[in-house]
Amino acid sequence: MYKKRKVFIICIFSFIIIASLYFLTLFILNSFLFKIEKIITEPFNYNLSKYLEEKIIGKNIFKLDIKKLKKQTLKDFYKDLEEIEFLKILPNSIKVRFKPRKFIFQVFYRGKWYMLDKNLKAVKRLKYAPHPQLIEIRGLEFKNKDKIQVLRVLSQGLEEQGFLKEIKFIEIYTLVNLRFKMKSNLKIIIGYKDIKNRLSSLKEILKRIKKEDLEYVDLRFEKPVIRFKR
């Protein structure tokens, strides 16, 4: 008798707990208290804020699929954002942190100027060009995959060696004669082979010789060809 009564009490408590959880879930998923009312973007971005307002304002904060929203936002703002993070702030706010895409290069192509990021994947039209703070790439055709790939390797190498901020322009009319000019007016002919090792060699050369004393360095040979200013 005691055991039956104990089982009955346990069943009652279990039912109460399950019912309470059920009604609590219904309350959470349907209560106006948890409907998203505020979006905070850091740093502030008007276009992104408006976009997200149309997407999620009024939706239940617990029903919001963060992974899906992140994927869609990065797709729609591919040219503007590198990374984005969404944080739920109870009861009804969403904080958005993002990293703007940084454009480093510019290209004049078919009568128009375009910006490119360091990986040459994102392309965005320049309203006012040429831009004084962007590195110009000359001779690039967007449909030429070989040139794009070589430029990606060059961009990575220049960044790794700390040269990227010193570049004035890059010329890639042909892969064999790939070259760039530094802000000191030093011309570097690098070609398309073994780019990263050639840049390492350049760094060693510039440790021994001032850039200002050089006219050009040709890195395409086993022993780099160095020409001094006259």
C-alpha positions in Angstrom: 0.0 0.0 0.0 2.8 2.4 0.9 4.7 1.6 -2.3 1.6 2.3 -4.4 1.0 5.6 -2.6 4.6 6.6 -3.2 4.4 5.7 -6.9 1.2 7.7 -7.1 2.8 10.8 -5.5 5.8 10.6 -7.7 3.5 10.4 -10.8 1.6 13.4 -9.6 4.8 15.4 -9.0 6.2 14.3 -12.4 2.9 15.4 -14.1 3.0 18.8 -12.4 6.7 19.4 -13.4 6.1 18.3 -17.0 2.9 20.5 -17.2 4.8 23.4 -15.6 7.6 23.1 -18.1 5.1 22.9 -21.0 3.2 26.0 -19.9 6.5 27.8 -19.2 7.8 27.0 -22.7 4.5 28.2 -24.2 4.8 31.4 -22.2 8.5 32.0 -23.2 7.8 31.3 -26.9 4.7 33.4 -27.2 5.1 36.2 -24.6 5.5 39.7 -25.9 8.2 40.1 -23.3 10.6 38.1 -25.5 9.8 39.7 -28.8 12.9 41.4 -30.2 12.6 45.2 -30.0 16.1 46.5 -30.2 19.2 45.8 -32.3 22.6 47.2 -31.3 25.4 47.2 -33.9 29.0 47.6 -32.9 30.3 49.7 -34.6 27.1 51.4 -35.8 26.1 50.6 -39.4 22.9 52.1 -40.7 22.4 49.7 -43.7 23.1 46.6 -41.5 20.8 47.9 -38.8 17.9 48.5 -41.2 18.5 45.1 -42.8 18.3 43.3 -39.5 15.3 45.3 -38.3 13.3 44.0 -41.3 14.6 40.4 -40.7 14.1 40.0 -36.9 12.2 42.8 -35.2 9.1 41.4 -33.6 10.4 37.8 -33.6 10.7 35.7 -30.4 14.3 35.9 -29.2 14.3 32.2 -28.3 13.1 31.1 -31.8 15.8 33.1 -33.5 18.2 30.8 -35.4 21.5 32.6 -34.9 23.5 30.3 -37.3 21.0 30.7 -40.1 20.9 34.5 -39.6 24.7 34.8 -39.6 25.0 32.8 -42.8 22.4 34.8 -44.6 23.8 38.2 -43.4 27.3 37.3 -44.5 25.9 36.2 -47.9 23.9 39.5 -48.4 26.7 41.7 -47.0 29.6 39.7 -48.5 31.3 42.8 -50.0 31.1 44.7 -46.7 31.6 42.2 -43.8 34.4 39.8 -43.0 33.0 38.5 -39.8 29.8 38.9 -37.8 28.6 37.8 -34.3 25.1 37.9 -32.8 24.5 37.9 -29.1 21.1 37.5 -27.5 20.5 39.9 -24.6 17.4 39.0 -22.6 14.6 39.8 -22.7 14.3 41.5 -26.1 17.6 42.8 -27.6 20.2 41.6 -30.0 23.8 42.8 -30.0 25.7 42.6 -33.3 29.5 42.8 -33.5 31.1 42.7 -36.9 34.4 43.2 -38.7 34.1 45.4 -41.8 35.8 44.0 -44.9 39.1 45.8 -45.5 39.8 46.8 -49.1 43.5 47.1 -50.0 43.7 47.1 -53.8 42.1 49.0 -56.6 41.8 48.1 -60.3 40.7 50.0 -63.4 38.7 47.6 -65.5 36.6 48.3 -68.5 36.3 52.0 -67.8 35.5 51.6 -64.1 37.4 51.5 -60.8 36.9 48.6 -58.4 38.2 47.8 -54.8 39.5 44.4 -53.8 40.2 42.9 -50.5 43.6 41.3 -49.7 42.5 37.9 -50.9 41.1 39.3 -54.1 37.8 37.6 -53.5 35.5 40.6 -52.8 35.1 43.2 -55.5 33.2 46.5 -54.9 32.7 49.4 -57.2 34.6 52.6 -56.3 32.5 55.8 -56.4 35.4 58.1 -56.3 38.6 56.9 -57.9 41.5 56.3 -57.9 41.6 56.1 -54.1 44.9 57.6 -52.7 45.2 55.0 -49.9 44.6 51.9 -52.0 47.3 50.0 -54.0 46.7 50.0 -57.7 46.9 46.8 -59.6 47.7 47.3 -63.3 47.1 44.7 -66.0 44.6 42.5 -64.0 41.7 40.8 -65.8 39.1 39.5 -63.4 38.4 36.4 -65.6 42.1 35.4 -65.6 42.3 32.9 -62.8 46.1 32.4 -63.1 46.7 36.1 -62.5 44.2 36.2 -59.5 45.9 33.2 -57.9 49.4 34.6 -58.3 48.3 38.0 -56.9 46.8 36.2 -53.9 50.1 34.6 -53.1 51.9 37.9 -53.7 49.5 39.7 -51.4 49.9 37.1 -48.6 53.7 37.3 -49.0 53.8 41.1 -48.9 51.7 41.1 -45.7 53.9 38.4 -44.1 57.1 40.3 -44.8 55.6 43.7 -43.7 55.8 45.2 -47.2 52.1 45.6 -48.0 51.9 49.2 -46.6 55.0 50.2 -48.6 53.6 49.3 -52.0 52.6 52.0 -54.5 51.3 49.8 -57.4 51.6 46.3 -58.8 51.9 45.4 -62.5 50.8 42.0 -63.8 50.5 42.5 -67.5 52.3 39.2 -67.8 53.1 36.6 -65.1 56.7 36.4 -66.0 57.2 40.1 -65.6 55.1 40.5 -62.4 56.5 43.5 -60.6 55.7 46.2 -58.0 56.9 49.6 -57.1 57.4 50.8 -53.6 56.6 54.2 -52.2 60.3 54.9 -52.1 60.2 54.4 -56.0 62.2 51.2 -55.7 61.1 48.8 -58.5 60.9 45.1 -57.7 60.6 42.5 -60.5 59.5 39.2 -58.9 57.8 37.0 -61.5 55.3 34.3 -60.6 57.5 31.5 -59.3 58.5 30.9 -55.6 57.1 34.3 -54.7 57.3 34.0 -50.9 61.0 32.9 -50.9 61.8 35.7 -53.3 60.2 38.2 -50.9 62.2 36.8 -48.0 65.3 37.3 -50.1 64.2 40.9 -50.8 63.8 41.5 -47.0 67.4 40.3 -46.4 68.7 42.6 -49.2 66.9 45.6 -47.7 68.4 44.9 -44.3 71.9 45.5 -45.9 71.0 48.2 -48.4 68.7 51.2 -48.0 65.7 51.3 -50.4 66.5 54.9 -51.2 69.9 53.8 -52.7 68.4 51.3 -55.1 66.8 51.7 -58.5 65.5 48.2 -59.0 65.9 44.6 -57.8 65.2 41.6 -60.1 64.4 38.6 -57.9 63.7 36.1 -60.8 67.3 34.8 -60.8 69.1 32.6 -58.3 71.3 35.6 -57.4 69.0 38.7 -57.5 70.1 41.4 -59.8 70.5 44.7 -58.0 70.9 48.1 -59.7 71.9 51.1 -57.6 70.8 54.7 -58.4 73.3 56.8 -60.3 
